[in-house]
Structures are given as structure tokens and as C-alpha cells.
């Protein structure tokens, strides 16, 4: 089938489209999964946004979700800590398990789930509170600190892990919204890790940042990957290549291909993946 597409140089060309595969190309399974998804379908009303996705996400590894706008990568990401529950018309089928436990089981409380599976959004969204209270908020509501000294320690360690402590240690009581964009995003990362999550989801965390701030966030992702499982949605294939060990390519709600990042970017197995990575569409 032929279709007109806009390539990444802004020119229209006719592309002979490869057929979407019936099954995902590459190995969707890993030996040490932290999250397992099996035959996941997602619907917004009558519209299907995710179509039979099966995927393992490994412990203490970075996996990138890539694909053109509207391909379903952010929708699938939001399934991993039930953020789609906030959308009334959203319906999810299949099973997603964290450490073997189905997170959509009736007895699962989403509040502790979202402490275990934290999220950093596309645009920095610090609370309208002090820098200190932004980080302390989660540990307070989850009862993770026995007293103020322990809470102080959690705040300091979280800000250090996020690479922000030295920049803010003398102004912890100032508003978090007064920081630069890159600092605000690192504050949001500190807020996410303050509750000791097992998994951190990042939905295009650098799209609103300048190149210097983006580089700092990418360094931070690399540092955090030794402690956390990280799932990142990105439109930047260069970023995916820099920060992730594994990459999953989505198209029209299907998981087309998944594999080791180096292999995905040098010798993709599916023609559709190759067309996207080489800039023929997207």
C-alpha cells in the first residue's frame, strides 16, 4: 500500500508502507522482569489505542518507547501505574503485573502502587510549595519518616540523587516554582524517588527543556538506572540511543518491534521500524 508521508526534512514523499506485524518482532521477554504485560488492549470509548501488547520490562534497566505521535507509547506507559484510571472513558483489558502481582486486580490500592511506580511528566509540575515540601510531601503522606530528622535526611538524599542538592541546599524554603525548567524537572525526579519507588516512568521528560538541561537529565537517568527500573517515552531517537539499553517501537497502537537498543538502531528487523528510524516518516 502506498501512502504520502512527511519525512523528517519536512518534505512529502510516497512511501510503500510495510504491513503491521501480527506478532511483535524481537524478544518481548526478559530473564529478570520487574513488570510483565500480557495481551494488553486499551480503549478510549470505542476507539482502540493499544492492540494486544505483550512486553517484559527488566529490573534495573532503562527501556525507551519510541514511535510517531499517536502511536500509543504514552498510553501504554500510563497503564503501568494506572494513570489511565483518571480517564472515565478508558477501558483496559489483559494483565499488567508488578513483581508477579496483577496491578489491575480488585484488591490493589492505586496510592501505594503509584508510590512503587513513580512518574515524571512531560512538563515540570512542581507543587506550589517550597522545594523542601515538594520532596517531603510523598514521604509524609506514606508515613515513611518517623520524625523531622528522618524526613530531612530523605529530602537531602533525594535531592542528591536527583543532582540538585548543591544548587538548592541554601534555599530549601523557597518555592519550587521559582527554579529553572531543568531544575524543576530534577525536583520532580527527586519528588518521585523520595518514596523509594521500584520503577520510574518518564513521559518525554526533556521535551520542554533546553539542550544543557536535557543533557543533565540524561546523565541523571544513567545514574539512576543502577537503582531503579526506568521506562522513558521519547520522540528523540538520539536520546533513546543514549540512555536506554532496550527500545520498543510502537505504531498505530501495536508494539511492532522490541530489542537491544544498539541492534534496534543499527539492524532493525522490521521494515516499519527501519523506515521510522531512518527518518522516512514520523
N, C-alpha and C positions, 0 to 999 in steps of 0.2 A: 504494500500500500504506500502511495506517495502522499506526502503532506508538506505544505510550506511551513518553515520554521524560521525563527530569528536566531541567528548564531550569536556568539559572544562578541563579535565585532560589530553587531548591530545591523547586519545585512541579512536579507531574506534569501533562503535557498531552499530548493526542493530536496527533501530527504526521503529516501526509501526506508520506511520505518521497519525495524525488527519487531517481530511479534513478542508480546509479553510471554514469559515462560509460564507453563502450568505449575512448575515447581521451582523454588529458588535455586539458582546456580551457586555452587560452592557449598562449604560445610557450615550448616547453621548451628551445629552442636559443638560444645567445648567440654573438656575433661573436668573443669572446675567451675561450674556455673554458679553465679550468685542469683541471677534472675533467669527464669525459663518462661518463654511464651509459646503457647501451642494453639495453632489454628485460630488466631485472634481475628475477629471481624469487628469493625466499628461502623455504626450507622449514625448519621445526623438526620433524624426523621426517616424519610425513605431513601436518602442518599447514602450509599456505602462509601466510606472514606478509607477503610483498611480492609483488605481482602485476604483472608487466610494466611496471616503471617505467623511463621514459626521461627523462633530465634532464641539462642542462648547468649547471655551476657556474662562474661567471665569475671571472676573475683580479681580485684586489684589490677584492672586493665582499663585502658581508655578505648571506647568504641565510638566512631563517628557515624552519624546518619547523614547521608547526602542525597541530593536529588533536586529536580526542578521545583519551583513554587507550586504548592497544591498537591504534592506527591504523597502526603500522608506522614512525613517523617516527624513533624511536631505533634500530630495527633497521636501517633504511636508512643512517642516519648511521654506524653501526658497520661497515657494509660498506665505507665509504670509506677505511678504513685496516686492513681485515681483522681487526678486533677480534672479529668473529664466528667467526674460526678457533678461538678458545678454547672454543667450544661444540661438543661432539662430534657432536650430532645435527643441527647446522646445515649446510645444503647451499645453495649459491648458483649460479644459472645466469645467463647473459648476460655482459655485458662492462662493466667499470668501468676507465677509463683515466685516468692522471695524465700530463699533457703528451703524450698520444698513445700511451703505453705501458700495456698491459693489466696492472693490478696483480695479477690472478689468474693470470698466466702462470706456468708451472712454474719458470722461472728467477728469479723475483722473491723476494728475501730480505725477510721482513717487518720485520726490525730496522731497516735503513736506510729502508724505506718509512714506518715509524712515526716516524722522525725527520723525514721530509719532510712527513708528515701527522700533526701532533700532536693530542693530545686532552685536554680538560679535562672532568672528570666532574661528576655532579650534586652530590655532596658533596665538599668539600675533602678530599684524601687525601695530605697531605704525608708524605714518608718519615720514619721515626723517626730522623732525623739533624738536624744543625744546619741553620740557614737557608742558610748558605753551601753546605753539601754537598748540600742539596736541589737547588739550581740548578746546581752544578758536576757533578752525577752524570752527566747526559747528555753534556756535552762531554768528560768523562773517558773514558767507555766508547766514544765515537765518535772519539776521538783528535783533537778539534777545537782543542786548545790545545797549543802547543809547550812551554810551561813554566808555572810558577806565576804569573808576572806576567800572562801572556796569559789564564790562567784567571781571575785576579782581575778582569781587565777585562771578560771575558764575563759574570761574575756581576754586576758592577756595572751594566753596560749592560742586562742582562736585568731586573734589579730596577727600574731606572729606567723602562724601557719598561712594566713592569707597575705603575708608580705606587707602588712600595713602598720604594724605596731610602732616602728620607729618614726613614722610620719604623723602619728596621731596621739602618741602616749602623753603628750603635754596638753592635749585639748579634748580629753575624753568626754567632757560635759558639753561640748559644743554640738550643734545639730549635725546629724549625718548628712542632711541635705545640703550642707554648705561645702561638702567635699567636691573635688573634680569628678568628672564622669567615670574615669578609670578607678579612682579611689572609692567612689560609691559602689562600683561593681565588686571590688575586692571586699568592701564592707559587707555586701550581700553574701559573698562567699564565706566570710568569717561568721556571719549570722547562721548560714546553713550548717557549717561544720561545728558550731558551738554545742549542738545537741548530739554530737558523736554519731553521725549517720553512717550507714554502711555503703550507701550509694548516693552519688550526687548527679542529678540531671541538669544539663545546661542547654537552654534553648537559645541558640545563636548569641552567646554571651558577649561577643565582641562586635556585633553589628552596629552598635551605636557609639563605638569608641574610636579614637584616633590610633594611628599605627603604633605609637610608642606605648600607649595603654594596652593595646591588643597584644603586643609582644610580652608585656609584663603578665597579662592574664595567661598567655600560652605557657610561659615559664612556670607559672603557678600550677597550671593543670599538670604539667610534667612532674612537679614536686609532689603534688597531692596523690598522684596515681600509685605511689608506693603504699598509701594508707587507705585509699578508697577505690571503689569501682566508680568509674566516671563514664557517663553517656552524654555525648555532645551532638547537638544538631547544628550544622553549619552549611552556609551557602558557599563558603570558601574552600575549594578543593586543596589549595595550598595549605590552609590551616589544618584540614583533615590529615594531610600527609605529614605535617609537622608534629601533631600532638597525639595521634592515635596509633594503636597497634593493630586495630581491626576496623574495617569500614563496611557499612551496609548501604547499598544503593536502592532507593525507593523510586517507583514510578507508577502513577495512577493508582495508588493505594496498595500496590504489590511490592513485596521485597524481591527485587529482581536478582540481586547477587550480593553475596557477603564473602569476605575473605580477609587474609592478612593485608594490611594497608599497602605495603610495598608491592605485593602481587596485584592488588586491585588497580593501582595507578600505573603499573608497567605492562602487565599482561592480563587485562580483564578477560573473562571467559565469555561474557555475553555481549553481543553486538550493541545492544542498547546502552550498556554500561560504557562501552568504548566510545560511542557517539557522544555521550554526556561528558565524559572525562576529557575528550579531545576538543570540546567546545563546539560541536556541531549543532547542539541545541541546549537550552537551559537558561 
